[in-house]
Amino acid sequence: MKITVTGSLGNIGKNLIPILTGAGHEVTAISSNIERKADIEALGAKAAIGLVSDSNFLTAAFSGADAIFAMTPPNLGGSHIIENTTNAGKAFAAAITASGVRKVVMLSSIGADVPGGTGPIEGLYHIEQIYSQLEDVSVTFLRAGYFYTNYYNDIPLIKNAGIIGSNFPATALIPLVHPADIAAATAEELQQTATGNKVRYIVSDYRPAADLASTFGAAIGKPELPWVAFTDEEALQGIVQAGVPEEIAGLYTSMGAAIRNGAIQQDFIQTGAPVTGTIKLEDFAKEYAAAF
């Protein structure tokens, strides 16, 4: 198969590309950074260097592909985040149509079934709606859990304040995922015969927030590390003080509130809370300790 991968050598791409090339597929990896060309080629893939906001570039990169992995960039500026994310989805959709691609695996998220109030996930809701309208294209909406790797952002809080937390309680259950498990699921979906649209959840572990504190704490030599439930106001202030633009901080605060009220997890739970990834919290804690 000819497969085009967006996301280049990020947390998912660096795991996904070797799986696909190792299976004998002809892989093109999109990157905006010319300096990544050699590293992409070292994995056996062809590099396509350009901007994913450029639908003409995307059309050329998608042309001739049997399938594509569509991942919108995580960094879309400090303002108008939902609008920018949605517009990126529109550019992808236009390129998919123009190039004649018939199979798409989209990186989505738990909570992408909810129209609003989910922070940055709202942009993925809009993209799912856009992709659902594509004609003669089979789309797998790969709804991933909350990335383990996002918790690297809490290392300064742990070091400076001796706590970890968010604006939801220690009892809140969080669907978690490792990027390597996403890559494995993506590879499976890309290699399957196109059979219409479907939703697939990819979650590595499903644990209460308290387990994050105890598991990370044990791994880094701080077994008493507590999970602290902040108010929305405290969470917003803390994120802004960490140097995050206010709009993004507000979106992440909204996402935490949606975890607290269960909106993000609801459809995942209703579908049986499937946990199919293999990398559990305790496994990732070893990586966390190495980074700490």
C-alpha positions as CSV (number, residue, x, y, z in Angstrom):
1,M,0.0,0.0,0.0
2,K,0.9,3.6,-0.4
3,I,0.3,5.5,2.8
4,T,0.7,9.1,3.7
5,V,1.3,10.0,7.4
6,T,0.9,13.4,8.9
7,G,2.5,14.3,12.2
8,S,6.0,13.5,10.9
9,L,8.3,12.2,13.7
10,G,6.1,13.2,16.7
11,N,5.2,10.9,19.5
12,I,2.9,8.9,17.2
13,G,4.7,9.2,13.9
14,K,8.1,8.0,15.2
15,N,6.4,4.7,16.3
16,L,3.9,4.5,13.3
17,I,6.3,4.9,10.4
18,P,8.6,1.9,11.3
19,I,5.5,-0.4,11.7
20,L,4.3,0.6,8.2
21,T,7.7,0.5,6.4
22,G,8.5,-2.8,8.2
23,A,5.3,-4.3,6.8
24,G,6.5,-3.3,3.3
25,H,4.3,-0.3,2.7
26,E,5.4,2.7,0.7
27,V,5.1,5.6,3.3
28,T,5.2,9.3,2.7
29,A,5.6,11.4,5.9
30,I,4.6,15.0,6.0
31,S,6.7,17.5,7.9
32,S,7.0,21.3,8.0
33,N,10.6,21.0,9.0
34,I,13.2,20.4,6.3
35,E,15.7,19.3,9.0
36,R,13.6,16.2,9.6
37,K,13.9,14.9,6.1
38,A,17.0,12.8,6.8
39,D,15.5,11.3,9.9
40,I,12.3,10.4,8.0
41,E,14.2,8.8,5.2
42,A,16.3,6.9,7.8
43,L,13.0,5.1,8.8
44,G,12.4,4.1,5.2
45,A,9.8,6.7,4.4
46,K,9.7,9.5,1.8
47,A,9.6,13.0,3.2
48,A,7.1,15.6,2.0
49,I,8.0,19.0,3.3
50,G,5.3,21.7,3.5
51,L,2.5,23.3,5.5
52,V,-0.6,21.3,6.4
53,S,-2.5,24.6,6.2
54,D,-1.8,24.5,2.4
55,S,-4.5,22.4,0.8
56,N,-2.6,22.3,-2.5
57,F,0.5,20.9,-0.8
58,L,-1.7,18.3,1.0
59,T,-3.4,17.4,-2.2
60,A,0.0,16.6,-3.8
61,A,1.1,14.7,-0.7
62,F,-2.1,12.6,-0.6
63,S,-2.3,11.9,-4.4
64,G,-1.8,8.3,-5.2
65,A,-2.1,7.2,-1.6
66,D,-4.3,4.2,-0.7
67,A,-4.8,5.6,2.8
68,I,-3.8,8.5,5.0
69,F,-3.3,9.2,8.7
70,A,-4.8,12.6,9.3
71,M,-3.6,14.4,12.4
72,T,-4.2,18.1,12.8
73,P,-1.3,20.0,14.4
74,P,-1.5,20.4,18.2
75,N,-0.1,24.0,18.0
76,L,-2.4,26.3,16.1
77,G,-1.5,29.6,17.6
78,G,-2.4,31.3,20.9
79,S,-5.8,32.5,19.8
80,H,-8.8,31.4,17.8
81,I,-7.8,27.8,18.6
82,I,-11.1,26.1,17.8
83,E,-11.5,28.1,14.6
84,N,-7.9,27.3,13.5
85,T,-8.4,23.6,14.3
86,T,-11.6,23.5,12.3
87,N,-10.0,25.3,9.4
88,A,-7.2,22.8,9.4
89,G,-9.8,20.0,9.1
90,K,-11.4,21.8,6.2
91,A,-8.0,22.0,4.4
92,F,-7.5,18.3,5.0
93,A,-11.0,17.5,3.7
94,A,-10.5,19.5,0.6
95,A,-7.2,17.7,-0.1
96,I,-8.7,14.3,0.6
97,T,-11.5,15.0,-2.0
98,A,-9.1,16.5,-4.6
99,S,-6.6,13.7,-4.3
100,G,-9.1,10.9,-4.5
101,V,-8.0,9.2,-1.3
102,R,-10.6,6.6,-0.3
103,K,-9.4,5.6,3.2
104,V,-8.6,8.0,6.2
105,V,-7.7,7.3,9.7
106,M,-8.2,10.4,11.8
107,L,-6.6,11.0,15.1
108,S,-9.5,12.2,17.3
109,S,-10.2,12.1,21.0
110,I,-12.5,10.9,23.7
111,G,-15.2,13.5,24.0
112,A,-15.2,14.3,20.3
113,D,-18.8,13.3,20.2
114,V,-19.7,16.4,22.3
115,P,-20.4,19.6,20.4
116,G,-18.9,22.0,23.0
117,G,-17.6,22.6,26.5
118,T,-14.7,20.2,26.1
119,G,-11.9,22.6,25.6
120,P,-9.5,21.9,22.7
121,I,-11.4,18.7,21.9
122,E,-14.3,20.8,20.5
123,G,-12.1,21.4,17.4
124,L,-12.0,17.6,16.8
125,Y,-15.8,17.4,17.1
126,H,-16.0,19.8,14.2
127,I,-13.5,17.9,12.1
128,E,-15.3,14.6,12.7
129,Q,-18.5,16.3,11.4
130,I,-16.6,17.6,8.3
131,Y,-15.0,14.2,7.6
132,S,-18.4,12.4,8.1
133,Q,-19.6,14.4,5.0
134,L,-16.9,13.2,2.7
135,E,-18.3,11.2,-0.2
136,D,-16.9,7.8,-1.1
137,V,-14.3,7.9,1.7
138,S,-14.1,5.5,4.6
139,V,-13.0,7.2,7.8
140,T,-11.9,5.6,11.1
141,F,-12.3,8.1,13.9
142,L,-9.6,7.0,16.3
143,R,-10.7,8.5,19.6
144,A,-7.6,8.5,21.8
145,G,-7.5,8.8,25.5
146,Y,-5.6,11.5,27.4
147,F,-1.9,11.2,26.5
148,Y,0.3,10.0,29.3
149,T,3.0,12.2,27.9
150,N,0.9,15.3,28.7
151,Y,1.8,14.7,32.4
152,Y,5.4,15.7,31.7
153,N,4.0,19.2,31.9
154,D,3.3,18.7,35.6
155,I,7.0,17.9,36.5
156,P,7.7,21.6,37.5
157,L,4.6,21.6,39.7
158,I,5.8,18.4,41.4
159,K,9.3,19.7,41.9
160,N,8.3,23.2,43.1
161,A,5.1,22.4,45.1
162,G,5.3,18.7,45.8
163,I,1.8,18.1,44.4
164,I,0.1,17.0,41.2
165,G,-3.5,17.8,40.3
166,S,-6.1,19.4,38.1
167,N,-9.7,20.8,38.3
168,F,-11.2,17.4,38.9
169,P,-11.2,15.2,42.0
170,A,-8.9,12.2,42.8
171,T,-11.8,9.9,42.2
172,A,-12.3,11.0,38.6
173,L,-11.6,8.1,36.1
174,I,-9.4,9.1,33.2
175,P,-9.0,7.2,30.0
176,L,-5.3,7.3,29.3
177,V,-3.2,6.4,26.3
178,H,0.4,5.9,25.3
179,P,1.4,7.2,21.8
180,A,2.9,3.9,20.9
181,D,-0.5,2.2,21.5
182,I,-2.0,4.9,19.2
183,A,0.6,4.1,16.5
184,A,-0.2,0.4,16.7
185,A,-4.0,0.9,16.4
186,T,-3.4,3.4,13.6
187,A,-1.3,0.9,11.7
188,E,-4.0,-1.8,12.1
189,E,-6.7,0.5,10.8
190,L,-4.7,1.8,7.8
191,Q,-4.0,-1.7,6.6
192,Q,-7.6,-2.9,6.8
193,T,-10.0,-2.8,3.8
194,A,-12.1,0.3,3.7
195,T,-15.6,-0.5,5.0
196,G,-17.3,2.8,5.7
197,N,-17.1,5.1,8.7
198,K,-16.5,3.9,12.2
199,V,-15.4,5.0,15.7
200,R,-12.6,3.2,17.5
201,Y,-11.5,4.1,21.0
202,I,-7.8,3.6,21.8
203,V,-7.1,3.6,25.5
204,S,-4.2,2.1,27.3
205,D,-5.5,2.3,30.9
206,Y,-8.5,3.7,32.7
207,R,-7.6,4.9,36.1
208,P,-8.7,7.4,38.8
209,A,-6.6,10.5,39.1
210,A,-5.4,9.3,42.5
211,D,-3.5,6.5,40.8
212,L,-1.6,9.0,38.8
213,A,-0.2,10.6,42.0
214,S,0.6,7.4,43.7
215,T,2.1,5.7,40.7
216,F,4.2,8.6,39.5
217,G,5.1,9.3,43.1
218,A,6.4,5.8,43.7
219,A,8.4,5.9,40.5
220,I,10.1,9.2,41.3
221,G,10.8,8.5,45.0
222,K,7.9,10.6,46.3
223,P,5.4,8.0,47.5
224,E,3.3,10.5,49.4
225,L,2.7,12.7,46.3
226,P,-0.9,13.9,46.6
227,W,-3.5,14.6,44.0
228,V,-4.9,18.0,44.6
229,A,-8.3,19.0,43.1
230,F,-8.1,22.7,42.1
231,T,-11.1,25.0,41.5
232,D,-11.5,26.1,37.9
233,E,-10.2,29.5,38.9
234,E,-7.1,28.1,40.5
235,A,-6.5,25.8,37.5
236,L,-6.8,28.7,35.1
237,Q,-4.5,30.9,37.1
238,G,-1.9,28.2,37.5
239,I,-1.8,27.4,33.8
240,V,-1.5,31.1,32.9
241,Q,1.3,31.5,35.4
242,A,3.1,28.7,33.8
243,G,3.3,30.8,30.6
244,V,0.4,29.4,28.6
245,P,-1.6,31.9,26.6
246,E,-4.9,32.7,28.3
247,E,-7.2,31.3,25.6
248,I,-5.4,28.0,25.6
249,A,-5.4,28.0,29.4
250,G,-9.1,28.5,29.4
251,L,-9.6,25.6,27.0
252,Y,-7.6,23.3,29.2
253,T,-9.6,24.4,32.2
254,S,-12.8,23.7,30.3
255,M,-11.5,20.2,29.4
256,G,-10.8,19.5,33.1
257,A,-14.3,20.6,34.0
258,A,-15.7,18.3,31.3
259,I,-13.7,15.4,32.8
260,R,-15.1,16.3,36.2
261,N,-18.7,16.3,35.0
262,G,-18.2,13.2,32.9
263,A,-19.1,14.7,29.5
264,I,-15.8,13.6,28.0
265,Q,-16.0,10.0,29.2
266,Q,-19.7,9.4,28.6
267,D,-19.7,7.9,25.2
268,F,-16.5,5.9,26.0
269,I,-18.3,4.4,29.0
270,Q,-21.5,3.8,27.0
271,T,-19.5,1.8,24.4
272,G,-18.2,-0.5,27.2
273,A,-15.1,1.5,28.2
274,P,-12.8,-0.6,25.9
275,V,-9.2,-0.7,27.0
276,T,-7.1,-2.3,24.3
277,G,-3.7,-0.7,24.6
278,T,-0.9,-2.6,26.2
279,I,1.1,0.1,27.9
280,K,-0.3,0.5,31.4
281,L,0.2,3.4,33.9
282,E,2.9,1.5,35.8
283,D,4.8,1.0,32.5
284,F,4.7,4.7,31.6
285,A,5.7,5.6,35.1
286,K,9.2,4.2,34.3
287,E,9.4,6.6,31.4
288,Y,8.1,9.4,33.6
289,A,10.8,8.7,36.2
290,A,13.5,8.9,33.6
291,A,12.2,12.3,32.4
292,F,11.9,13.6,36.0
